[in-house]
């Protein structure tokens, strides 16, 4: 049986800023765009979160919730340097490390380098090292598979450690709200509630064929995961071929200005993630799902690589206007995907990520 740890840094960008700049400590801090920009919140300190500010929120909304919040632009070079230090700590215990982003990763410690044996002890040592050596806090989830470990790491933030042992996994999944399941966004959660599916136990009562009929390929995943089955392995050398951000809207959009406003938020999140990974793409694809669930995509390939917000948003808006001119149906989902990365930068990012 595998021993998986999911480490998730607490308010990572904001915590690094508060560590490095004492004047930010104890104050509501927002890392992201300027309060008057079309940008979104990358990370908010816990002081800012107490006002309802959260990641991916438009900065214009954040400043309304907390007018005295401090807004600072992200310093990706600083965050990547800290991430490299965190990875060095991880490698004391295992080489099976799968980064998900700059601030979180899976570790397989089924066989650890130091022969400690206990995944709980290893998670504790890692958290202590991050605190003592780097002046930051991390939360950890420990379990027998990736899905449960990731959910567990979010249960006792900040500075938490949650263990879900083998005998507890299936009961844990039964009690889990459907909103916590992988791939369940606002729209899918609303559909589940309409079907009287509120928890893992409700999903567990469904036949696999019915779940697939209702939710497509994700139905297979729901059927297995509510039974504690997740065979995905930790992949230390996973190649990143594309990076996407999309959003499904609670109300269908029928005005171009509203659509372009949402694309601004999506482009901000996408370019922030590209910059955090030192990646630039040449191909950018707009994804549009209409109110009747038809899907349309439009791609543009540039003669150069970019991670610039203005360029990415410009390409997406150009594609969107073409789509809207062809079809006046309201839109329920928009997304932008970056691909065709600079291979040199991709190799560098994969070596240094985390």
C-alpha positions in Angstrom: 0.0 0.0 0.0 1.4 3.4 -1.0 2.2 6.3 1.4 1.4 9.6 -0.3 2.0 13.1 1.1 0.5 16.2 -0.4 2.3 19.4 0.7 0.5 22.7 0.2 2.2 26.0 1.2 -0.1 28.4 3.1 -0.9 31.6 1.2 2.4 31.1 -0.5 3.0 34.3 -2.4 1.6 36.5 0.3 3.5 34.6 3.0 6.8 35.1 1.2 6.0 38.9 0.9 5.2 39.1 4.6 8.4 37.3 5.5 10.5 39.5 3.3 8.9 42.8 4.1 8.1 43.3 7.8 5.8 46.2 7.0 3.3 43.8 5.4 3.0 41.5 8.4 -0.3 41.3 10.2 -2.0 43.3 7.5 -4.4 42.3 4.7 -2.2 41.7 1.7 -3.2 40.9 -1.8 -0.7 39.7 -4.4 -1.9 40.2 -7.9 -3.1 43.0 -10.1 -3.6 46.6 -9.1 -6.9 47.4 -7.4 -8.0 49.5 -10.4 -6.9 46.9 -13.0 -8.8 44.0 -14.7 -6.4 41.6 -13.0 -7.3 39.0 -10.4 -6.0 38.0 -7.0 -3.2 35.5 -7.2 -2.9 35.0 -3.4 -4.3 36.8 -0.4 -2.9 36.7 3.1 -5.0 35.2 5.9 -5.7 38.7 7.2 -7.2 39.6 3.8 -9.1 36.3 3.6 -11.0 37.3 6.7 -12.7 40.0 4.6 -13.8 37.4 2.1 -11.0 38.0 -0.4 -9.8 34.8 -2.2 -7.7 33.7 -5.1 -9.0 34.3 -8.6 -11.3 37.1 -7.3 -11.2 40.3 -9.5 -9.0 42.9 -7.8 -11.7 45.5 -8.2 -14.0 43.3 -6.0 -11.2 42.7 -3.5 -10.7 46.4 -2.9 -14.4 46.9 -2.3 -14.3 44.1 0.4 -11.3 45.6 2.1 -10.5 49.2 1.0 -7.4 49.4 3.2 -5.8 46.1 1.8 -2.3 46.4 0.5 -1.9 45.4 -3.2 1.5 44.2 -4.4 2.6 42.7 -7.8 3.9 39.2 -7.7 7.7 38.6 -7.6 8.0 35.3 -9.4 11.7 35.1 -9.2 11.5 35.2 -5.4 8.8 32.6 -5.3 10.7 30.3 -7.6 13.8 30.6 -5.5 11.9 29.7 -2.4 10.3 26.8 -4.3 13.7 25.4 -5.1 14.6 25.5 -1.4 11.4 23.6 -0.6 12.2 21.0 -3.2 15.6 20.5 -1.6 13.9 19.7 1.7 11.6 17.2 -0.1 14.6 15.4 -1.7 16.0 14.6 1.7 13.2 12.0 2.0 12.3 10.9 -1.6 13.0 11.5 -5.2 9.4 10.7 -6.2 8.1 14.3 -6.2 5.3 15.5 -8.5 4.9 19.3 -8.5 1.4 20.6 -9.2 2.4 24.3 -9.0 5.0 26.4 -7.3 3.4 25.9 -4.0 2.2 22.3 -3.9 3.4 18.8 -4.7 2.8 15.1 -4.2 5.5 13.0 -2.5 5.5 9.2 -2.6 7.3 8.1 0.6 6.3 4.4 0.4 10.1 3.8 0.5 11.8 6.8 2.0 15.5 7.6 1.7 16.2 7.7 5.4 14.2 4.5 6.3 11.9 6.4 8.6 8.9 4.3 7.6 6.2 6.6 8.9 4.6 9.0 6.4 3.2 11.1 9.3 6.7 11.5 10.8 8.1 12.5 7.4 5.4 15.1 6.8 6.1 16.5 10.3 9.9 16.7 9.6 9.2 18.5 6.3 6.8 21.0 7.9 9.3 21.7 10.7 12.1 22.2 8.2 10.1 24.6 6.1 9.2 26.6 9.2 12.7 26.6 10.8 14.8 27.1 7.7 12.5 29.2 5.5 10.3 31.0 7.9 7.1 29.8 6.2 4.3 27.3 7.0 2.9 24.4 5.0 -0.1 22.1 5.4 0.2 18.4 4.7 -2.2 15.6 3.9 -1.2 12.0 4.3 -3.0 9.0 2.9 -2.8 6.0 0.6 -3.6 7.8 -2.6 -3.2 11.2 -4.3 -6.9 12.3 -4.2 -7.4 11.8 -0.5 -4.0 13.2 0.4 -4.8 16.4 -1.5 -8.2 16.8 0.2 -6.7 16.1 3.6 -4.0 18.8 3.2 -6.8 21.4 3.0 -8.7 20.3 6.1 -6.7 22.1 8.8 -5.1 25.1 7.2 -2.9 26.9 8.0 0.0 24.8 9.3 -2.1 21.7 9.5 -1.4 18.0 9.2 -4.2 15.5 8.5 -3.9 11.8 8.2 -6.6 9.6 6.6 -5.6 6.0 7.2 -6.6 3.0 5.0 -9.4 2.0 7.3 -10.9 5.5 7.2 -10.6 6.3 3.4 -13.9 4.9 2.2 -15.9 6.4 5.1 -14.1 9.7 4.5 -15.1 9.7 0.9 -18.7 9.0 1.8 -18.9 12.1 4.0 -17.1 14.4 1.5 -19.4 17.1 0.0 -19.7 16.7 -3.8 -18.1 20.2 -4.2 -14.8 18.7 -3.0 -14.6 16.1 -5.8 -12.1 16.6 -8.7 -13.8 18.3 -11.6 -16.9 19.4 -9.8 -17.3 23.1 -10.3 -20.2 25.4 -9.6 -22.3 24.2 -12.5 -21.7 20.5 -11.9 -22.3 20.9 -8.2 -25.6 22.6 -8.9 -26.6 19.8 -11.2 -25.7 17.2 -8.5 -27.8 19.0 -5.9 -30.8 19.0 -8.3 -30.3 15.2 -8.5 -30.2 15.0 -4.7 -26.5 14.1 -4.8 -24.9 16.0 -1.9 -22.1 13.7 -0.6 -19.9 10.9 -1.6 -22.4 8.5 -0.1 -25.1 9.8 -2.5 -22.7 9.2 -5.4 -21.9 5.8 -4.1 -25.5 4.7 -4.4 -25.4 5.4 -8.1 -24.6 2.7 -10.7 -21.4 3.5 -12.7 -23.4 3.5 -16.0 -25.8 6.2 -14.6 -22.9 8.3 -13.4 -21.3 8.2 -16.9 -24.7 9.0 -18.5 -25.1 12.0 -16.3 -21.5 13.3 -16.0 -19.6 11.9 -19.0 -16.1 10.4 -18.5 -15.9 11.9 -15.0 -18.6 9.4 -14.0 -16.0 6.6 -14.1 -13.8 8.7 -11.7 -16.6 9.4 -9.3 -17.6 5.7 -9.2 -14.0 4.6 -8.2 -13.0 7.5 -6.0 -16.0 7.2 -3.6 -14.8 3.7 -3.0 -11.3 4.9 -2.2 -9.8 3.7 -5.5 -7.2 6.1 -7.0 -4.4 4.3 -8.8 -2.6 7.4 -10.2 1.1 7.3 -9.4 3.3 10.2 -8.4 5.0 11.3 -11.6 8.3 13.1 -11.0 9.0 13.6 -14.7 5.6 14.5 -16.1 5.9 16.7 -19.2 3.8 19.7 -19.4 2.3 20.0 -22.9 -0.3 22.7 -22.3 -1.7 25.0 -19.6 -5.4 25.9 -19.5 -7.7 28.1 -17.4 -11.5 28.1 -17.9 -14.6 29.1 -16.1 -18.2 28.0 -16.2 -20.7 30.8 -15.5 -23.7 30.6 -13.2 -25.6 32.8 -15.7 -25.1 32.4 -19.4 -23.4 35.5 -21.0 -25.1 37.2 -23.9 -23.1 40.5 -24.1 -19.7 40.8 -25.7 -18.4 43.3 -23.1 -19.3 40.8 -20.3 -17.6 38.0 -22.2 -14.4 40.1 -22.7 -14.4 41.0 -19.0 -14.5 37.3 -18.1 -11.7 36.7 -20.6 -9.6 39.3 -18.9 -9.8 37.4 -15.6 -9.0 34.1 -17.3 -6.0 35.6 -19.2 -4.7 37.1 -16.0 -4.8 33.7 -14.3 -3.2 31.9 -17.2 -0.4 34.4 -17.7 0.3 34.4 -14.0 0.7 30.6 -14.1 2.9 30.8 -17.2 5.2 33.4 -15.5 5.3 31.3 -12.3 6.7 28.4 -14.4 9.0 30.5 -16.5 7.0 29.3 -19.6 6.1 31.1 -22.8 3.8 29.7 -25.4 3.3 30.2 -29.2 -0.2 28.8 -29.5 -3.2 30.1 -27.7 -6.7 28.4 -28.0 -10.0 29.9 -27.1 -12.6 27.5 -25.8 -16.3 28.4 -26.0 -19.2 26.3 -24.7 -22.6 27.6 -25.7 -25.8 27.5 -23.6 -26.9 24.4 -25.6 -23.6 22.7 -24.7 -22.0 22.9 -28.2 -18.3 23.3 -28.0 -16.2 25.5 -30.3 -12.4 26.3 -30.2 -10.3 28.8 -32.1 -6.5 28.7 -32.1 -3.8 31.2 -33.0 -0.1 30.5 -33.4 2.4 33.3 -33.1 5.9 33.4 -34.7 7.4 34.0 -31.3 6.8 32.9 -27.6 5.0 35.1 -25.2 3.5 35.1 -21.6 2.3 38.7 -21.9 -1.2 39.4 -20.6 -2.1 42.0 -23.3 -1.1 39.7 -26.1 -2.9 36.6 -24.7 -6.0 38.6 -24.0 -5.9 40.3 -27.4 -5.7 36.9 -29.2 -8.6 35.5 -27.1 -10.8 38.6 -27.7 -10.0 38.5 -31.4 -11.1 34.8 -31.6 -14.2 35.5 -29.4 -15.4 38.3 -31.7 -15.2 35.9 -34.6 -17.1 33.2 -32.7 -19.8 35.7 -31.6 -20.2 37.0 -35.2 -20.8 33.4 -36.3 -23.2 32.4 -33.5 -25.4 34.5 -31.3 -26.2 31.7 -28.8 -25.4 32.8 -25.1 -22.2 31.4 -23.7 -21.9 29.3 -20.5 -18.1 28.6 -20.5 -15.0 30.4 -21.7 -11.4 29.2 -21.5 -7.9 29.9 -22.8 -5.2 27.2 -23.3 -1.5 27.9 -23.9 0.6 25.3 -25.7 3.6 24.9 -28.0 6.0 26.0 -25.3 9.6 27.1 -25.7 11.3 23.7 -25.2 14.4 25.2 -23.6 12.3 27.1 -21.1 10.1 24.0 -20.5 13.1 21.8 -19.7 14.5 24.5 -17.3 11.1 24.9 -15.7 10.7 21.1 -15.1 14.1 20.9 -13.6 13.6 23.8 -11.2 9.8 23.6 -10.6 9.2 23.6 -6.9 
